[in-house]
Amino acid sequence: MGYIDDAFKRMNMYQIINFLLEGAGGEAEEVPTYQDTLKKGCDPIFRRLDVLCPDVAERDEAVADLSKALTVYEYVYMELGMKAGARLIHQLLLTDNRVYADKANSQ
């Protein structure tokens, strides 16, 4: 049973996410907090908007427009992610067992 325990130890959601988004790679990095992730991801665009839109009202309008655009992406990719997850669950629960059983019986 050691190999099964080893397989479960290697299971890491962040490695799966990295693999799906970026392809094969090494070990998953240390998982940052949500706050750190948001700050790291948002700081560059806010610095850029500060330079491009020195007027506070204009910058606020630009941030609002950017937020609307990103929200559209969020909804689309959330739906795609849910569909992908549902498809994987379907395969896991209904398809995979039959496929593996068929392969084992044919050998």
C-alpha positions in Angstrom: 0.0 0.0 0.0 3.0 2.3 0.2 2.8 3.3 -3.5 -0.8 4.3 -3.0 0.2 6.5 -0.1 3.0 8.0 -2.2 0.6 8.8 -5.0 -1.8 10.6 -2.6 1.2 12.5 -1.1 2.0 13.8 -4.6 -1.6 14.9 -5.3 -1.6 18.7 -5.2 -4.3 20.9 -6.5 -1.9 23.6 -7.4 0.3 21.3 -9.4 -2.8 20.2 -11.4 -3.8 23.9 -12.0 -0.2 24.7 -13.1 -0.2 21.7 -15.4 -3.5 22.5 -17.0 -2.7 26.2 -17.5 1.0 26.0 -18.4 1.9 22.4 -19.3 4.3 19.9 -17.7 6.5 21.4 -15.1 8.3 20.8 -11.8 7.0 20.9 -8.3 4.3 23.4 -7.3 5.6 26.5 -5.6 4.7 27.4 -2.1 1.0 28.4 -2.1 0.7 32.2 -1.4 -2.3 33.7 0.4 -5.2 35.1 -1.6 -4.3 38.6 -0.5 -0.7 38.2 -1.6 -1.8 36.7 -5.0 -4.2 39.6 -5.6 -1.7 42.2 -4.6 1.0 40.7 -6.8 -1.4 40.5 -9.7 -2.9 44.0 -9.3 0.0 46.2 -8.4 1.5 46.4 -11.9 -1.8 47.5 -13.5 -2.5 50.1 -10.8 1.0 51.5 -11.2 0.5 51.7 -14.9 -2.9 53.4 -14.5 -1.4 55.9 -12.1 1.0 56.9 -14.8 -1.5 56.9 -17.7 -4.3 58.6 -15.8 -2.8 61.1 -13.3 -6.3 62.6 -12.9 -8.1 60.7 -10.1 -11.5 60.8 -11.8 -10.1 59.5 -15.1 -8.2 56.8 -13.3 -11.3 55.7 -11.5 -13.2 55.5 -14.8 -10.3 53.4 -16.3 -10.4 51.1 -13.2 -14.2 50.7 -13.6 -13.8 49.9 -17.3 -11.0 47.4 -16.6 -13.1 45.8 -13.8 -16.1 45.3 -16.2 -13.9 43.7 -18.8 -12.2 41.4 -16.2 -15.6 40.4 -14.8 -16.7 39.2 -18.3 -13.6 37.1 -18.4 -14.2 35.8 -14.9 -17.8 34.7 -15.8 -16.7 33.0 -19.0 -13.7 31.1 -17.5 -15.7 30.2 -14.4 -18.3 28.5 -16.6 -15.6 26.8 -18.6 -14.0 25.6 -15.4 -17.3 24.3 -14.1 -17.9 22.4 -17.3 -14.4 21.0 -17.3 -14.9 19.9 -13.7 -18.2 18.3 -14.4 -16.8 16.5 -17.4 -13.9 15.1 -15.3 -16.3 14.0 -12.5 -18.5 12.3 -15.1 -15.4 10.5 -16.5 -14.2 9.6 -13.0 -17.6 8.3 -11.8 -19.2 6.8 -14.9 -16.6 6.1 -17.5 -13.1 5.4 -16.1 -14.1 2.3 -14.1 -15.7 0.7 -17.1 -12.7 1.5 -19.3 -10.2 0.1 -16.9 -12.3 -3.0 -16.2 -12.5 -3.6 -20.0 -8.7 -3.2 -20.3 -8.0 -5.6 -17.4 -10.4 -8.2 -18.8 -8.8 -8.1 -22.3 -5.3 -8.9 -21.1 
